[in-house]
Amino acid sequence: MSEGTEPLVRRAARRLRGWGGVAAMAATCGLTASLTLLPLAREEGGATAAPGGVGVGVQVKADTCRNPEASLTPSTEDGPAIRAVKERGKLIVGVDQSSYRWGYRNPEKGVLEGFDIDLARAVAKGVLGDENAVIFRAIPTNQRIAALDSGKVDLVVRTMTINCKRIEQVAFSTAYFQAGQQVLAPKRSDITGYDPSLRGKRVCTAEGSTAHEALEENSFGAVFQDEGDGTKDDKDLLTVPNQLDCLARLQLGEVDAVVTDNALAAGQAAQDPAVELKGKPFTKEYYGVAAKLGNDDLVRRVNHVLVGYRQGPWQAAYRQWLEKDLPGISGPPAPLYK
């Protein structure tokens, strides 16, 4: 634990009012998460996707980045990455443990739950025949790629957006969820969205997130970078390792707003009735399961699992975890293949 983290956790525990047990646990976990071992239909690039993601994936050219969501065709053939997982007998998956409804530790049951957790278990069953043959490792937002590169995890299933920059760093499955960046702020705030109302406001984002990249391109005059970002003097106040740290800082009055995926922000608004989503989503993004570059056989196996997952299990997971906070989604994105 870094110097100064413990006091922040204690202050957050004292001051986070109106939260239930799940939310309080999620906030404190989010402030200290590390690499620890833990038991719509769309039109893109001119191709029309099948409603609800059902049907044959669309084939696209592989020599451009017009469709970064395009992935390898599904296969059940074993390659070196799959064989290594089978020899180990466990699939190691990097997840979040503090994002309500996606990947969070249920304080009553003491287990990880959420939409991403269900998907990770489905992949484990597809690879090893047992949904419980999985080891979860909690990883911060800014350590997802490093965890894959170092071999600490086989896959990352952690609301990870597919984009042109990241496909040069990791290998993604086909998209399993559509989201968009949006602003989260107190209901009483005069902030109206991702617009000039952010001028002079302190805005929190996670390091290495697409939200931070968006603010780098256009901040509307918001203050969003710490002095000494990325150095030993980084205070991790406006740019933080875990996205949920932003919500704690918002509730502590240390920042004025948060920019993050609306899928995550909706869960946070459900935790705390004092905050709400402002404006509309200003991006269209797709989540994918990430693997280390070169582990093509593992990516193809994940895509094979997703073919079946889109036909029913996805809808069941959506109804259980997300529908209440993100209503109106008819189904998963249709797959695109290279």
C-alpha positions in Angstrom: 0.0 0.0 0.0 1.5 3.4 -1.0 2.1 6.1 1.5 -1.1 8.1 2.1 -3.5 5.4 0.9 -4.6 4.2 4.3 -5.7 7.6 5.6 -7.7 8.0 2.4 -9.4 4.6 2.9 -10.3 5.5 6.5 -11.6 8.9 5.4 -13.7 7.4 2.7 -15.1 4.8 5.1 -16.2 7.6 7.5 -17.6 9.9 4.9 -19.3 7.7 2.2 -22.8 8.2 3.4 -25.9 6.6 1.9 -24.0 3.7 0.6 -25.0 0.1 1.2 -22.6 -2.6 2.3 -21.8 -3.6 -1.3 -20.9 -0.1 -2.3 -18.8 0.7 0.8 -16.9 -2.5 0.3 -16.4 -1.7 -3.4 -15.1 1.7 -2.7 -12.4 0.6 -0.2 -11.4 -2.3 -2.4 -11.1 0.1 -5.4 -8.7 2.3 -3.4 -6.3 -0.5 -2.7 -6.8 -3.0 -5.6 -3.6 -4.6 -6.9 -2.3 -7.7 -8.6 -3.5 -10.0 -5.8 -4.7 -13.5 -6.2 -8.4 -13.9 -5.5 -10.2 -17.4 -4.9 -26.8 -3.5 -30.2 -27.2 -4.0 -33.0 -24.8 -1.6 -34.8 -23.6 -0.4 -38.1 -19.8 0.0 -38.5 -17.8 0.6 -41.6 -20.8 0.1 -43.8 -21.6 -3.4 -42.5 -25.0 -3.9 -40.9 -24.9 -6.1 -37.8 -27.6 -8.6 -37.0 -30.0 -7.5 -34.2 -28.9 -8.7 -30.8 -25.6 -10.0 -32.2 -27.3 -13.2 -33.4 -26.1 -14.7 -36.7 -22.9 -14.9 -38.7 -20.2 -12.4 -38.1 -19.4 -9.8 -40.7 -16.0 -10.2 -42.5 -13.9 -7.0 -42.8 -10.5 -6.1 -44.2 -7.7 -6.6 -41.8 -5.3 -4.0 -43.2 -7.0 -0.9 -41.7 -8.1 0.3 -38.3 -11.6 1.3 -39.5 -12.9 -1.7 -37.5 -10.6 -2.3 -34.5 -13.3 -4.6 -33.1 -12.7 -7.1 -35.9 -11.1 -10.3 -34.4 -9.9 -13.7 -35.5 -12.5 -16.3 -36.6 -13.6 -18.8 -34.0 -11.9 -22.1 -33.6 -11.7 -25.0 -31.1 -8.2 -26.1 -32.2 -5.6 -26.2 -29.4 -2.4 -24.2 -29.8 0.4 -23.4 -27.5 -1.6 -20.9 -25.3 -4.5 -23.3 -24.9 -2.2 -26.2 -24.1 -0.4 -24.2 -21.4 -3.7 -23.4 -19.8 -4.8 -27.1 -19.9 -1.5 -28.2 -18.4 -2.0 -25.8 -15.6 -5.6 -26.9 -15.1 -6.7 -23.3 -14.4 -7.4 -20.2 -16.6 -6.0 -17.1 -15.0 -8.2 -14.0 -15.7 -7.5 -10.4 -14.7 -10.7 -8.8 -13.5 -12.0 -5.8 -11.5 -13.1 -6.4 -7.9 -14.7 -3.0 -7.3 -17.0 -2.2 -10.2 -20.6 -2.7 -9.1 -22.5 -5.0 -11.4 -19.4 -5.8 -13.5 -16.8 -7.3 -11.3 -17.1 -6.7 -7.5 -16.7 -8.6 -4.3 -20.0 -9.4 -2.7 -19.4 -8.6 1.0 -22.1 -11.0 2.2 -21.0 -14.0 0.1 -17.3 -13.1 0.0 -17.1 -14.0 -3.7 -16.6 -12.0 -7.0 -19.7 -11.4 -9.0 -20.9 -9.4 -12.0 -21.3 -9.4 -15.7 -17.6 -9.8 -16.5 -17.2 -12.5 -13.9 -20.0 -14.5 -15.5 -18.3 -14.2 -18.9 -14.9 -15.2 -17.5 -16.5 -18.4 -16.0 -18.1 -19.1 -19.4 -14.6 -18.9 -21.1 -13.1 -21.2 -18.4 -15.8 -23.7 -19.1 -15.2 -23.4 -22.9 -11.5 -24.0 -22.5 -11.4 -26.5 -19.5 -14.9 -27.8 -19.3 -15.4 -26.3 -15.8 -16.6 -22.8 -15.1 -14.9 -23.0 -11.7 -11.5 -23.8 -13.2 -10.5 -20.2 -13.1 -8.3 -18.0 -10.9 -9.2 -14.4 -10.7 -6.6 -11.7 -10.2 -7.7 -8.2 -9.4 -5.8 -5.7 -11.5 -5.9 -1.9 -11.7 -7.1 -0.2 -14.9 -3.6 1.0 -15.7 -2.1 -2.5 -15.3 -4.3 -4.5 -17.6 -1.8 -4.6 -20.5 1.2 -5.1 -18.3 -0.5 -8.1 -16.6 -0.9 -9.8 -20.0 2.6 -8.9 -21.2 4.2 -10.3 -18.0 2.1 -13.5 -18.2 0.5 -12.9 -14.8 -2.9 -13.5 -16.4 -4.0 -15.4 -19.5 -6.9 -13.0 -20.3 -8.3 -9.7 -19.1 -12.1 -9.5 -18.8 -12.5 -6.0 -17.3 -14.6 -3.6 -19.2 -11.7 -3.1 -21.6 -12.4 -0.9 -24.6 -11.1 -2.0 -28.0 -9.4 0.7 -29.9 -6.8 1.3 -32.6 -4.0 2.0 -30.1 -4.7 -1.1 -27.9 -4.9 -3.6 -30.8 -1.2 -2.9 -31.3 -0.6 -3.9 -27.7 -3.0 -6.8 -27.0 -5.1 -9.3 -29.0 -8.9 -8.8 -28.5 -11.8 -11.1 -28.9 -14.9 -9.9 -30.8 -16.9 -7.2 -28.9 -19.2 -8.4 -26.1 -20.6 -5.1 -25.0 -21.2 -1.5 -26.3 -20.7 1.5 -24.1 -19.8 5.2 -24.3 -17.9 7.8 -22.3 -20.1 10.1 -20.1 -19.8 12.5 -17.2 -20.8 11.6 -13.7 -21.3 14.4 -11.2 -23.4 15.3 -8.1 -27.0 16.0 -8.9 -26.7 19.5 -7.5 -23.7 20.3 -9.8 -24.0 22.9 -12.6 -22.1 20.5 -14.9 -24.3 19.6 -17.8 -22.1 17.0 -19.6 -19.0 16.7 -21.7 -19.1 20.4 -22.7 -17.9 23.8 -21.7 -19.6 23.5 -18.3 -16.4 21.5 -17.3 -14.2 24.6 -17.5 -12.3 25.0 -14.3 -13.7 21.9 -12.8 -11.6 19.1 -11.3 -12.3 16.0 -13.3 -11.1 12.5 -12.3 -10.3 9.6 -14.7 -8.4 6.3 -14.5 -4.8 6.2 -15.8 -4.6 4.4 -19.1 -8.4 4.8 -19.7 -10.1 6.0 -22.9 -11.8 8.7 -20.7 -8.3 10.2 -19.9 -7.4 10.1 -23.6 -10.6 11.9 -24.5 -9.8 14.7 -22.0 -6.3 14.9 -23.5 -7.9 15.6 -26.9 -10.5 18.1 -25.6 -10.8 18.9 -21.9 -13.1 22.0 -22.3 -10.8 23.7 -19.8 -11.2 21.1 -17.1 -8.4 20.4 -14.7 -7.7 16.7 -15.1 -4.0 16.0 -14.7 -2.0 15.7 -11.5 1.4 17.4 -11.1 4.0 14.7 -11.5 1.7 12.3 -13.4 3.5 9.0 -13.8 6.3 9.8 -11.4 6.9 9.1 -7.7 5.4 12.5 -6.9 2.1 11.6 -8.6 -0.7 12.2 -5.9 -3.2 10.0 -7.8 -5.9 12.5 -7.2 -7.2 13.4 -10.6 -5.6 10.5 -12.4 -6.0 7.3 -10.4 -5.1 3.6 -10.8 -8.7 2.3 -10.4 -11.7 4.0 -11.9 -13.8 3.6 -8.7 -11.2 5.7 -6.8 -12.7 8.6 -8.7 -16.1 8.0 -7.2 -14.7 8.0 -3.7 -12.9 11.3 -4.4 -16.1 12.7 -5.8 -17.9 11.9 -2.6 -15.1 13.3 -0.6 -15.4 16.6 -2.5 -11.8 16.3 -3.8 -13.0 16.4 -7.5 -16.1 17.9 -9.2 -16.8 15.2 -11.8 -15.8 11.9 -13.2 -15.5 10.8 -16.8 -15.8 7.1 -17.5 -17.8 4.5 -19.4 -21.5 5.0 -18.9 -21.8 1.3 -18.3 -19.6 1.7 -15.2 -21.0 5.1 -14.2 -24.6 3.7 -14.2 -23.6 1.2 -11.6 -22.0 3.9 -9.5 -25.1 6.1 -9.8 -27.1 3.1 -8.5 -24.8 2.9 -5.5 -25.1 6.6 -4.6 -28.3 8.5 -5.1 -26.5 11.9 -4.8 -24.8 11.5 -8.2 -26.1 11.1 -11.7 -25.0 10.8 -15.3 -24.8 14.2 -17.0 -25.5 14.8 -20.7 -25.2 12.0 -23.2 -22.5 9.5 -24.1 -20.0 11.2 -26.4 -18.2 8.1 -27.8 -19.2 4.7 -29.0 -17.0 2.0 -27.6 -16.9 -1.8 -27.4 -15.6 -4.1 -24.7 -13.5 -7.1 -25.6 -11.7 -9.9 -23.9 -8.0 -9.2 -24.1 -5.1 -11.7 -24.5 -1.4 -11.3 -25.0 -0.4 -10.5 -28.6 0.5 -13.7 -30.4 -1.9 -16.0 -28.4 -4.1 -16.4 -31.4 -5.4 -19.9 -30.5 -6.7 -18.5 -27.2 -8.4 -15.6 -28.9 -10.0 -17.9 -31.4 -11.3 -20.1 -28.5 -12.7 -17.1 -26.7 -14.5 -16.1 -29.9 -15.9 -19.6 -30.2 -17.2 -19.3 -26.7 -18.8 -16.0 -27.5 -20.7 -17.4 -30.5 -22.7 -19.6 -28.1 -22.7 -17.0 -25.3 -24.5 -14.5 -27.5 -27.4 -17.0 -28.0 -28.8 -16.9 -24.4 -26.2 -16.6 -21.6 -25.4 -13.0 -22.5 -29.1 -12.0 -22.2 -29.4 -13.9 -18.9 -26.3 -12.1 -17.5 -27.6 -8.7 -18.7 -31.0 -9.2 -17.0 -29.3 -10.2 -13.8 -26.6 -7.6 -13.6 -27.2 -4.6 -15.9 -30.8 -4.2 -17.0 -32.0 -2.3 -14.0 -29.3 0.4 -14.4 -28.8 0.2 -18.2 -32.3 -0.6 -19.6 -33.2 -0.9 -23.2 -30.3 -2.9 -24.6 -31.6 -5.6 -26.9 -28.6 -7.7 -27.2 -24.8 -7.9 -27.6 -22.9 -6.4 -30.5 -22.7 -8.7 -33.5 -19.2 -10.1 -34.1 -16.8 -8.7 -36.7 -14.1 -11.0 -38.1 -10.9 -10.2 -40.0 
